[in-house]
């Protein structure tokens, strides 16, 4: 008898607020959840393609000596500060050499970033479940977890940006071909440069995912205010009776 009265009271509360507000809030919240999930997946992909070192070299006359010299001069673990992408196209002694190197993030930075990203994906799933089940408890778990992970992602993005700035300073001679990286007089440079686009993209996407988590937490907090205070044991029965 008591449970029935509680259920009737919950129905009255929901009727007072209206199904429209709850449904509209759920639609907005789900949209922000989907956007957050998409951004998090993008961070995973960009991190995956920028977490390992790679070298590419091609010589016009199939001679590997020029490639070996470049590889010795530009080595991601001994002579270059990471992260960095460098490309040098040169001609020397009739041999045209195209050299590209990707010097990835420090492994610890990538591991920490991925740990926060995967934890965020799990939390996003909890948020989606909260909307699907109209579960206040899950909504609160998502809200607090999302805020915490957003702060952690912002911290990770900050250290990533510091790493990029340090790399720019440390690789100044390489990127300007000065000092030990100066090209010999007999070498003709067609093009050269240092690139950080992929790494800046990682920082931007990480910050975007943190902001998206905060927005999603805001939406779910606004949405759960319209939910009636139904005891956990009545939650499933209450949903079924109003579906």
N, C-alpha and C positions, 0 to 999 in steps of 0.2 A: 504494500500500500504506500509506504514511504517513498520507494523508488519510483512508483507511478506518478506521485505528486511532484517529485523532483523533475521527472521527464516533462510533465505538463508545464511546469514553471519555465523550463528551458525553452520549450516551444514558444511560450508567450514572449520570452525575451527576444528570441530570434525573430518572431513576428514583429515585434516592436521596432527592431533595427531594420528588418526587411531582408528578404533574400537578395534583392538587387545589390545592396551595398556589399554583401559578402561575396557575391559572384563577381562583381566588378573588381573588388580588391584582389580576389584570387586570380583573375585574368591578368591584371597588372603584375602581380607578384610572380606568376608563372612565366610571363614574358621576361622579366628581369632575371629569373632563374636560368632560363634558356640562354639568354645573352651571356650571363656569367659563365655558364658551362662552355659555351663556344669560345670565349676568350681564354679560359683555362686550357682548353685543348690546343689553342694556338700557341700558348706559352710552352706546352709540352713539345710540340713539333719544332718550334724554333730552337728550344734548348737541345733537343735530340740532334739536330743538324749542325749544332755549333759546339758540341761537347767533345769532339775528337780532332786531333791534329791530322792534317792531310797535306800532301805535296804533289804538285803536278808540274812536269817539265817536258818540253818538247824542243828538239833541235832540228834545224832544217836539213842538215847533212847526216842525221842519225848518229852524231858523235855525242857521247854521254859526258865528256870531260867538263863541258860548260855547266851541265846540270849538277854534277858532283861539286863543282866550285860554289855554285849558288847554294846548294844544300848544306855545305859546310859553313858558308857565311851566314846563312839565315836558317838557324836551327831553333825550333820552338822551345826546346828544353835547355838550351845553353846560351844562346846569343840574343834571344828576343823576349821582351816582356809581353805576356799575354793579358787580354785577348787581342788578336790582330789578324787581319787579312792583308797580305801584301802581294803585289803583282809587278813583275819587271819583264819588259819586252826589249831585247837588245840585239844588236848585230856587232860581231867582232870576228875579224879574220874570215869574213865571208859566211860565217855561221849565224843564223838567226835563232835566238833562244827565247822561249816563252816560259817564264817561271811563275808559278802561283803557290802560295803557302797559306794555309789556314792554321793559326795558332789559337787553340780553343781556350775557353774559360778554365780557370783553376778548377780542378775536379771537386774540391770541397764546396765551392760556390754553386756549382751545378747540382750537386747532391742536396744541399740545403734547400735550394729553390724548388727542386722537384718534390722534395718531401712536403713542403708547404702546399704546392700545387695539388698533389694527389690527396692530401688531407682536405683541401678545399673542395675537391670533386666529391668526396664522400659527404661532406657537410651539405653541398648543393643537393645531393640526392635526398638527404634528410629533409631539407626545405621543401623539395617537390612532394615528398610523402606527406608532409604536414598539410600542404594545400589539398592533396588528393583525399586525405582522410579527415580533413578539418580538425586536426589534432593540435590543441593548444600547447601541449607539453613539447611536442616535436618542434613547433614553431619557436618556442623559447630556446630550445637547444640550438636550433639553427641560428637564431638571432645573436646569441652570445658567442657561439663558435665562429660565426662569420666575422664578427667584429674583431675577435682575437686574431684570426688568420689574416684579416686585412692588414692589421698592424704589422704582423710578421712579414707579409709580402712587401709592404712599404719599406721595412728595414732591409730586406733582401735586395730590393731595387736600389736603395741608397748605396749599399756596399758594392753592388754591380757597377753603378755609375762612378764610384770612387776608383774601382779597378780600371775602368776605361780611361779615366783621366790620368791615372798613374802610367798606364800603358802609353798614352800619347806623349807624356813627358819622357819616359824612359826610351822610347823608340824614335826620338826626335832626329838623331843622326841617321838612322836607317831610312826614315821617311823623307829626309832631305838629301840623302846620299852624301853625307859628310863623314869626316874621320875615316875609320877603317872601312866604312861602306862606300867611300867615294869611288866612282867608276874610273877605270884607267883611261888614258887619253885615246887609246885605240878602240875603245868601245863606244858605239853609237847607240844612244837610248832612243827607242821609239816611243815608249810610254812606261811610266812607273807610278806607283802610289800605294798608300796605306789606306785601308778601308775599315770602318767600324759600323757600317750600316746594320749588319745582322745583330750586332751586340746592342746597339741603341734600340733596335726593334724589340729585343728581349726586355730591356728596361721599361720601354713604353707599354708593352703588353702586360708586364707584371704589375705596373702601377694601375693600368686599366682594370685588371682583374681585381685588385684591391678595392678600387672605387666601386666596381660593379657589385662586389660582395657587400659593401656598406649600403649601397642603394637597395639591394635585395633585402638586407636586414631591416631597413627602414620600412619597406613595403610590407613585409611580413608582420612587423610590429603594428602597423596601422590596421592590417587586415584582422589580426587576432583580437583587436579591441571590440570587433563586432561579434565575435564568437561568444556564445553563452558559457557560463562556468558549469559545464557538465562534468560530473565525476568520471574518472577514467573508466570505471566498469560500465558506465552507461554510454560511453562515447560511440562504440560501434552500433549499438541498438538505436541510438539517437540519429545517427547518420542514415541508417537503413529506413527509419520511419519517415524521413523527410526527403528521401531520394525519389 
